[in-house]
Amino acid sequence: MNDLWRALRYLRKYWGTTLGAFLSLLIVTATNLFSPQLLRLVIDQGISAQNLSVILLTSLGLLGVAIVRDSFTFTQSYWSERASQGAAYDMRNAIFTRLENLSFSYHDKAQTGQLMTRVTNDVETVRAFTGNGILQLLNAVVMLIGSATILLITNWKLALVALLIIPAILGVFLFFLTKIGPRFRIVQQKLGNLNTVLQENLAGVRVVKAFVREPYEQERYRNANNSLLQENLAVVRGTSLTFPLIFFISNLGTLAVIWLGGEQVIGGSLSIGELVAFTSYLSFLLLPVFILGSTITSLSQSVASAHRVFEIIDAPIEVEDKPDAVILPPARGSVIFENVSFRYAGSETLSLTDVSFVAEPGQTVAILGRTGSGKSTIINLIPRFYDVTSGSISIDGFDVRDVRLESLRSQIGIVLQESTLFSGTIRENIAYGRSNATEEEVEEAAKAAQAHDFIIGFPDGYTTIVGERGVGLSGGQRQRIAIARALLHNPSLLILDDSTSAVDAETEY
């Protein structure tokens, strides 16, 4: 519940619209509670007394009440949605900002499909509750108290009979919440698993087809989908059993009120109009209980989703600036590894053990080794994507842990093994690190990376649209654009991590 309360705090920024929605809800509730009194009046003093003027006036009153109720229902719905959409907007931005700031060690363990589910589905579940569920909950409480009060004032004997069913219904709901509530978190987890399988297959569709693994992946997806289906069906079974039982209990209460109220009408101690008004208030008494039931379901889902959302927002950032971090001056390019050892999170063995070397300014240093020997690890430690387990790394005499990350990474150009490109034009991808670069600077970087010739060979040249993950370009073309991107950045240190593996020998040299 603490996570859900934290989610509700996002509404504070939109307190004006939230307050407007709540006041509109109170007006709607008040009109609903006033309507049965007009029905009592038209029956007892209009129809029974055969007074057309009373019938006309009360009919106009009912029309006016309906207009007011419907108008404020619209404002309540609009303002609540506006506030909740704003809160969801801020929440999504907070999650994305956190994901961008989280260290490599977090993303090494996280599944993309799970993260996508949390940013989209879980946030929407929380938004739906903050926009509608919380107001419905307040509406149910106000209507329940108002209806119970009016029933007790109208006829306390019948009211006591009606109120006896409330504890029974609430007991059913609490039992449902206890048994079914925890399953909503499992449902969201299994939805994330399904999205993970989908995301992996969309990203690796070429590998799947190359190895003729379509049947295997289809079976894998069906299994994840079936697991989600079975969990959803378990929730549905609980819901399907709960609500019919509640309807049965409420119908018993209604029958008891009509039976006893009918006796009082026959005995002359209660008018027909009062009985009609009483049964109307009885429906207003039961309706909040049903609203509470559906809201409890939404509440359970929202609690589970809010927990998953704040697991990201609260995830620790393992690599961040020290409070006294300094700005790295323009670097000459001296890099010193001194007795560096490193272990990945969750690993029992060291990936690097007591590594020491010096790279002087203007010097080209090549690191050779077998697969898995730690070459990429060394590269990832220089821009401080990870912190060393022991030892130190310094640039121009500054320990990388003592300088601000932005000042460190802004002076390093890095081309990783996997050449990641973004949807957009070739020019936008090359200028990713310097969006204000001129056309001449972009072309100069492309020429230095041996990319200019194939780029101008495209009909649209530098404005050619690059598909998602660089689809439409060969591996070598993607690598050369990635190299051009690093060169345009004009870094003090240029790091290439096997970044020419897909280019021909002539281009490489």
ZIJOMO-V228484 format. One record per pair of residues at least 24 apart in sequence whose ideal C-beta (glycine too) atoms are under 10 Angstrom apart, sorted by the first residue. I is the first residue (numbers start at 1). GAP is how many residues later the second one is. If there is no record, write none. Layout:
[[I/GAP] [I/GAP]]
//
This chain:
[[1/298] [1/301] [1/302] [1/305] [1/306] [2/301] [2/304] [2/305] [2/308] [3/123] [3/299] [3/300] [3/301] [3/302] [3/303] [3/304] [3/305] [3/306] [3/307] [3/308] [3/310] [3/311] [4/122] [4/125] [4/126] [4/130] [4/295] [4/298] [4/299] [4/300] [4/301] [4/302] [4/303] [4/305] [4/306] [5/298] [5/301] [6/85] [6/300] [6/303] [6/304] [6/307] [6/308] [7/80] [7/81] [7/84] [7/116] [7/119] [7/120] [7/122] [7/123] [7/295] [7/296] [7/298] [7/299] [7/300] [7/302] [7/303] [8/79] [8/118] [8/121] [8/122] [8/126] [8/294] [8/298] [9/78] [10/73] [10/74] [10/76] [10/77] [10/78] [10/79] [10/80] [10/81] [10/84] [10/116] [10/117] [10/120] [11/69] [11/72] [11/73] [11/75] [11/76] [11/79] [11/119] [11/120] [11/123] [12/75] [13/70] [13/73] [13/74] [13/76] [13/77] [14/65] [14/66] [14/68] [14/69] [14/70] [14/71] [14/72] [14/73] [14/75] [14/76] [14/116] [15/68] [16/63] [16/67] [17/58] [17/61] [17/62] [17/63] [17/64] [17/65] [17/66] [17/67] [17/69] [18/61] [18/62] [18/64] [18/65] [18/66] [18/68] [18/69] [18/112] [18/113] [18/116] [18/117] [19/60] [19/64] [20/52] [20/55] [20/56] [20/58] [20/59] [20/60] [20/62] [20/63] [21/51] [21/54] [21/55] [21/56] [21/57] [21/58] [21/59] [21/60] [21/61] [21/62] [21/63] [21/110] [21/111] [21/113] [21/114] [21/117] [22/54] [22/57] [22/58] [22/61] [22/112] [22/113] [22/116] [22/117] [22/120] [23/49] [23/52] [23/53] [23/56] [24/47] [24/48] [24/49] [24/50] [24/51] [24/52] [24/53] [24/54] [24/55] [24/56] [24/111] [25/47] [25/48] [25/50] [25/51] [25/52] [25/54] [25/55] [25/110] [25/111] [25/113] [25/114] [25/117] [25/118] [26/46] [26/50] [26/112] [26/113] [26/116] [27/41] [27/42] [27/44] [27/45] [27/46] [27/48] [27/49] [28/40] [28/41] [28/42] [28/43] [28/44] [28/45] [28/46] [28/47] [28/48] [28/49] [28/111] [28/114] [28/115] [29/40] [29/43] [29/47] [29/109] [29/110] [29/111] [29/112] [29/113] [29/114] [29/116] [29/117] [29/118] [29/255] [29/259] [30/35] [30/38] [30/39] [30/42] [30/112] [30/113] [30/116] [31/33] [31/34] [31/35] [31/36] [31/37] [31/38] [31/39] [31/40] [31/41] [31/42] [32/33] [32/37] [32/107] [32/111] [32/114] [32/115] [32/248] [32/249] [32/251] [32/252] [32/255] [33/109] [33/110] [33/113] [33/114] [33/116] [33/117] [33/247] [33/248] [33/251] [34/27] [34/28] [34/31] [34/34] [34/35] [34/116] [35/26] [35/27] [35/30] [35/31] [35/34] [35/242] [35/245] [35/246] [35/249] [36/111] [36/114] [36/118] [36/237] [36/238] [36/240] [36/241] [36/242] [36/243] [36/244] [36/245] [36/246] [36/247] [36/248] [37/24] [37/28] [37/113] [37/117] [37/236] [37/240] [37/243] [37/244] [38/24] [38/26] [38/27] [38/239] [39/234] [39/237] [39/238] [39/240] [39/241] [40/114] [40/231] [40/232] [40/233] [40/234] [40/235] [40/236] [40/237] [40/238] [40/240] [41/232] [41/236] [42/231] [42/234] [43/228] [43/229] [43/230] [43/231] [43/232] [43/233] [43/234] [44/227] [44/228] [44/229] [44/230] [44/232] [44/233] [45/226] [45/228] [46/227] [47/225] [47/226] [48/223] [48/224] [48/225] [76/56] [76/59] [76/63] [77/54] [77/55] [77/58] [79/52] [79/56] [80/50] [80/51] [80/52] [80/53] [80/54] [80/55] [80/56] [81/46] [81/47] [81/50] [81/51] [82/49] [83/44] [83/47] [83/48] [83/52] [84/40] [84/42] [84/43] [84/44] [84/45] [84/46] [84/47] [84/48] [84/49] [84/50] [84/51] [85/42] [85/45] [85/46] [86/41] [86/45] [87/36] [87/39] [87/40] [87/43] [87/44] [88/35] [88/36] [88/38] [88/39] [88/40] [88/42] [88/43] [89/34] [89/38] [91/28] [91/31] [91/32] [91/35] [91/36] [91/39] [91/215] [91/218] [91/219] [91/222] [92/27] [92/28] [92/31] [92/32] [92/35] [92/217] [94/29] [94/215] [94/216] [94/218] [94/219] [95/24] [95/25] [95/27] [95/28] [95/214] [95/215] [95/217] [95/218] [96/216] [97/216] [98/212] [98/214] [98/215] [98/216] [98/217] [98/219] [99/213] [99/214] [99/216] [101/214] [101/216] [101/218] [101/219] [101/304] [102/210] [102/213] [102/214] [102/215] [102/216] [102/217] [102/218] [103/212] [103/213] [103/214] [103/215] [103/216] [103/217] [103/242] [103/281] [103/282] [103/283] [103/284] [104/214] [104/215] [104/240] [104/241] [104/276] [104/280] [104/281] [104/282] [105/211] [105/212] [105/213] [105/214] [105/239] [105/240] [105/241] [105/280] [105/281] [105/282] [106/206] [106/209] [106/210] [106/211] [106/212] [106/213] [106/239] [107/278] [108/236] [108/237] [108/238] [108/278] [109/235] [109/236] [109/237] [110/202] [110/205] [111/81] [111/82] [111/84] [111/85] [111/86] [111/88] [111/89] [112/80] [112/83] [112/84] [112/87] [112/88] [112/91] [113/78] [113/79] [113/80] [113/81] [113/82] [113/83] [113/84] [113/85] [113/86] [113/87] [113/89] [113/111] [114/74] [114/75] [114/77] [114/78] [114/79] [114/81] [114/82] [114/85] [114/194] [114/197] [114/198] [115/77] [115/80] [115/81] [115/84] [115/197] [116/76] [116/79] [116/80] [116/82] [116/83] [117/71] [117/72] [117/73] [117/74] [117/75] [117/76] [117/77] [117/78] [117/79] [117/82] [117/188] [117/191] [118/70] [118/73] [118/74] [118/77] [118/187] [118/190] [118/191] [118/192] [118/193] [118/194] [118/195] [119/190] [119/193] [120/75] [121/67] [121/70] [121/71] [121/74] [121/184] [121/187] [122/66] [122/69] [122/70] [122/179] [122/180] [122/182] [122/183] [122/184] [122/185] [122/186] [122/187] [122/188] [122/189] [122/190] [123/182] [123/183] [123/185] [123/186] [124/181] [125/59] [125/63] [125/173] [125/176] [125/177] [125/178] [125/179] [125/180] [125/181] [125/183] [125/184] [126/175] [126/176] [126/177] [126/178] [126/179] [126/180] [126/181] [126/182] [126/183] [126/184] [127/175] [127/178] [128/170] [128/173] [128/174] [128/177] [129/166] [129/169] [129/170] [129/171] [129/172] [129/173] [129/174] [129/176] [129/177] [130/172] [130/176] [132/163] [132/166] [133/158] [133/161] [133/162] [133/163] [133/164] [133/165] [133/166] [133/168] [133/169] [134/161] [134/164] [134/165] [134/168] [135/160] [136/152] [136/155] [136/156] [136/158] [136/159] [136/162] [137/151] [137/154] [137/155] [137/157] [137/158] [137/159] [137/161] [137/162] [138/157] [139/148] [139/149] [139/152] [139/153] [139/156] [140/147] [140/148] [140/149] [140/150] [140/151] [140/152] [140/153] [140/154] [140/155] [141/147] [141/150] [141/151] [142/146] [143/138] [143/141] [143/142] [143/144] [143/145] [143/146] [143/148] [144/140] [144/141] [144/142] [144/143] [144/144] [144/145] [144/147] [144/148] [145/140] [145/143] [146/135] [146/138] [146/139] [146/142] [147/133] [147/134] [147/135] [147/136] [147/137] [147/138] [147/139] [147/140] [147/141] [148/133] [148/136] [148/137] [148/140] [149/132] [150/127] [150/128] [150/130] [150/131] [150/134] [150/135] [151/106] [151/126] [151/127] [151/130] [151/131] [151/133] [151/134] [154/116] [154/120] [154/121] [154/123] [154/124] [154/127] [155/102] [155/105] [155/106] [155/109] [155/114] [155/115] [155/119] [155/120] [155/122] [155/123] [155/126] [157/103] [157/104] [157/107] [157/112] [157/113] [158/98] [158/99] [158/100] [158/102] [158/103] [158/106] [158/112] [158/116] [158/117] [158/120] [158/121] [158/123] [158/124] [159/98] [159/119] [159/122] [159/123] [159/126] [161/92] [161/95] [161/96] [161/98] [161/99] [161/100] [161/121] [162/88] [162/91] [162/92] [162/94] [162/95] [162/98] [162/99] [162/116] [162/117] [162/119] [162/120] [162/123] [162/124] [163/90] [163/122] [164/85] [164/88] [164/89] [164/92] [165/81] [165/84] [165/85] [165/86] [165/87] [165/88] [165/89] [165/91] [165/92] [165/117] [165/120] [165/121] [165/124] [166/83] [166/84] [166/87] [166/119] [166/120] [166/122] [166/123] [168/77] [168/78] [168/81] [168/82] [168/84] [168/85] [168/121] [169/76] [169/77] [169/78] [169/80] [169/81] [169/84] [169/117] [169/120] [169/121] [169/123] [169/124] [170/76] [170/119] [170/122] [170/123] [170/126] [171/78] [172/69] [172/70] [172/71] [172/73] [172/74] [172/76] [172/77] [172/117] [172/121] [173/69] [173/70] [173/73] [173/116] [173/117] [173/119] [173/120] [173/121] [173/122] [173/123] [173/124] [174/122] [175/63] [175/67] [175/70] [176/62] [176/63] [176/65] [176/66] [176/67] [176/69] [176/70] [176/117] [176/120] [176/121] [176/124] [177/61] [177/65] [177/116] [177/119] [177/120] [177/122] [177/123] [179/55] [179/59] [179/62] [179/63] [180/54] [180/55] [180/56] [180/57] [180/58] [180/59] [180/61] [180/62] [180/116] [180/117] [180/120] [181/54] [181/57] [181/115] [181/116] [181/118] [181/119] [181/120] [181/122] [181/123] [182/118] [182/121] [182/122] [183/48] [183/49] [183/51] [183/52] [183/55] [183/117] [183/118] [183/121] [184/47] [184/48] [184/51] [184/113] [184/114] [184/115] [184/116] [184/117] [184/118] [184/119] [184/120] [184/121] [185/115] [185/116] [185/118] [185/119] [185/120] [185/122] [185/123] [186/41] [186/42] [186/45] [186/46] [186/48] [186/49] [186/118] [187/41] [187/44] [187/45] [187/47] [187/48] [187/114] [187/117] [187/118] [188/40] [188/43] [188/113] [188/116] [188/117] [188/119] [188/120] [189/38] [189/39] [189/42] [189/115] [189/119] [190/34] [190/35] [190/36] [190/37] [190/38] [190/39] [190/40] [190/41] [190/42] [191/33] [191/34] [191/36] [191/37] [191/40] [191/41] [192/32] [192/36] [192/116] [193/30] [193/31] [193/32] [193/34] [193/35] [194/27] [194/29] [194/30] [194/31] [194/32] [194/33] [194/34] [194/35] [195/29] [195/33] [196/28] [197/24] [197/25] [197/26] [197/27] [197/28] [198/26] [198/27] [202/266] [202/267] [203/265] [203/266] [206/265] [235/62] [235/65] [235/66] [238/59] [239/54] [239/55] [239/58] [242/51] [242/54] [242/55] [243/47] [243/50] [243/51] [243/54] [246/40] [246/43] [246/44] [246/47] [247/39] [247/43] [249/37] [249/40] [250/32] [250/33] [250/35] [250/36] [250/37] [250/39] [250/40] [251/35] [253/29] [253/32] [253/33] [254/25] [254/28] [254/29] [254/32] [257/25] [257/28] [258/24] [318/27] [318/68] [318/69] [319/64] [319/65] [319/66] [319/67] [319/68] [319/81] [319/82] [319/86] [320/64] [320/67] [320/84] [320/85] [321/80] [321/81] [321/82] [321/83] [321/84] [321/85] [321/86] [321/87] [322/79] [322/80] [322/81] [322/82] [324/78] [325/76] [325/77] [325/78] [325/79] [325/80] [325/81] [325/82] [325/83] [326/72] [326/76] [326/77] [326/78] [326/81] [327/71] [327/76] [327/77] [327/79] [327/80] [327/81] [328/67] [328/68] [328/70] [328/72] [328/74] [328/75] [328/76] [328/77] [328/78] [328/79] [328/80] [328/81] [328/82] [328/83] [328/84] [328/164] [329/66] [329/67] [329/69] [329/74] [329/78] [329/82] [330/66] [330/77] [330/81] [330/162] [331/30] [331/64] [331/65] [331/67] [331/72] [331/76] [331/77] [331/79] [331/80] [331/81] [331/160] [331/161] [331/162] [332/28] [332/29] [332/30] [332/63] [332/64] [332/65] [332/160] [332/161] [333/26] [333/27] [333/28] [333/29] [333/30] [333/62] [333/63] [333/78] [333/79] [333/158] [333/159] [333/160] [333/161] [334/24] [334/25] [334/26] [334/27] [334/28] [334/29] [334/60] [334/61] [334/62] [334/63] [334/64] [334/158] [334/159] [335/24] [335/25] [335/26] [335/28] [335/30] [335/47] [335/58] [335/59] [335/60] [335/61] [335/65] [335/77] [335/158] [335/160] [336/24] [336/56] [336/57] [336/58] [336/59] [336/60] [336/61] [336/63] [337/41] [337/44] [337/45] [337/51] [337/54] [337/55] [337/56] [337/57] [338/50] [338/53] [338/54] [338/55] [338/56] [338/61] [339/49] [339/51] [339/52] [339/53] [340/34] [340/37] [340/38] [340/41] [340/48] [340/49] [340/50] [340/51] [340/52] [340/53] [341/47] [341/48] [341/49] [341/50] [342/32] [342/35] [342/36] [342/38] [342/39] [342/44] [342/45] [342/46] [342/47] [342/48] [342/49] [343/34] [343/43] [343/45] [343/46] [343/47] [344/33] [344/42] [344/45] [345/41] [350/24] [350/39] [350/40] [351/25] [351/26] [351/27] [351/30] [351/35] [351/38] [352/25] [352/26] [352/29] [352/36] [352/37] [352/38] [352/39] [353/36] [353/37] [353/38] [354/36] [354/37] [355/26] [355/33] [355/36] [355/38] [356/35] [358/36] [359/36] [359/134] [361/35] [361/131] [361/132] [364/130] [364/132] [365/130] [366/130] [367/130] [375/42] [375/122] [375/123] [376/40] [376/41] [376/121] [376/122] [378/117] [378/119] [379/35] [379/36] [379/37] [379/38] [379/116] [379/117] [379/118] [379/119] [380/34] [380/36] [380/115] [380/117] [382/26] [382/27] [382/30] [382/32] [382/111] [382/113] [383/25] [383/26] [383/27] [383/28] [383/29] [383/30] [383/31] [383/110] [383/112] [384/24] [384/25] [384/28] [385/24] [385/29] [395/97] [395/98] [396/96] [408/85] [409/82] [410/79] [410/81] [410/82] [411/78] [411/79] [411/80] [411/81] [411/82] [412/74] [412/77] [412/79] [412/80] [412/81] [412/82] [412/83] [413/70] [413/72] [413/73] [413/74] [413/75] [413/76] [413/77] [413/78] [413/79] [413/80] [413/81] [413/82] [413/83] [414/68] [414/71] [414/72] [414/75] [414/77] [414/79] [414/80] [414/81] [414/82] [414/83] [414/85] [415/34] [415/64] [415/65] [415/67] [415/68] [415/69] [415/70] [415/71] [415/72] [415/79] [415/80] [415/81] [415/82] [415/83] [415/84] [415/85] [416/66] [416/70] [416/79] [416/80] [416/81] [416/82] [416/83] [417/62] [417/79] [417/80] [417/81] [417/82] [417/84] [418/51] [418/60] [418/61] [418/64] [418/79] [418/80] [418/81] [419/50] [419/51] [419/54] [419/56] [419/57] [419/58] [419/59] [419/60] [419/61] [419/62] [419/63] [419/64] [419/66] [419/80] [419/82] [419/83] [420/49] [420/50] [420/58] [420/62] [420/65] [421/45] [421/46] [421/47] [421/48] [421/49] [421/50] [421/51] [421/52] [421/56] [421/57] [421/60] [421/61] [421/64] [422/44] [422/46] [422/47] [422/48] [423/42] [423/43] [423/44] [423/45] [423/46] [423/47] [423/48] [424/39] [424/41] [424/42] [424/43] [425/35] [425/36] [425/37] [425/38] [425/39] [425/40] [425/41] [426/25] [426/28] [426/29] [426/32] [426/34] [426/35] [426/36] [426/37] [426/38] [426/39] [426/40] [426/44] [426/47] [426/51] [426/55] [426/58] [427/28] [427/34] [427/35] [427/36] [427/37] [427/39] [428/34] [428/35] [428/37] [428/38] [429/33] [429/37] [429/41] [429/44] [429/49] [429/52] [429/53] [429/55] [429/56] [430/25] [430/32] [430/50] [430/51] [430/52] [430/53] [430/54] [430/55] [430/56] [430/57] [430/58] [430/59] [431/31] [431/53] [431/54] [431/57] [431/58] [432/49] [432/50] [432/53] [432/54] [432/56] [432/57] [433/52] [433/53] [433/54] [433/55] [433/56] [433/57] [433/58] [434/51] [434/54] [434/55] [434/56] [437/51] [437/52] [437/53] [441/46] [441/47] [441/49] [442/42] [442/43] [442/46] [443/41] [443/45] [444/40] [444/43] [444/44] [445/36] [445/38] [445/39] [445/40] [445/41] [445/42] [445/43] [445/44] [445/45] [446/34] [446/35] [446/37] [446/38] [446/39] [446/41] [446/42] [447/37] [447/40] [448/32] [448/35] [448/36] [448/39] [448/40] [449/30] [449/31] [449/32] [449/33] [449/34] [449/35] [449/36] [449/37] [449/38] [449/39] [449/50] [449/54] [449/58] [450/26] [450/30] [450/33] [450/34] [450/50] [450/53] [450/54] [450/56] [450/57] [450/58] [451/25] [451/26] [451/27] [451/28] [451/29] [451/30] [451/31] [451/32] [451/33] [451/34] [451/36] [451/52] [451/56] [452/28] [452/32] [453/27] [454/26] [454/27] [455/25] [455/26] [455/29] [474/28] [474/29] [475/26] [475/27] [475/28] [476/24] [476/25] [476/26] [476/27] [476/28] [476/31] [476/32] [477/25] [477/26] [478/24] [478/25] [479/24] [479/28] [479/29] [480/27] [483/24]]
//
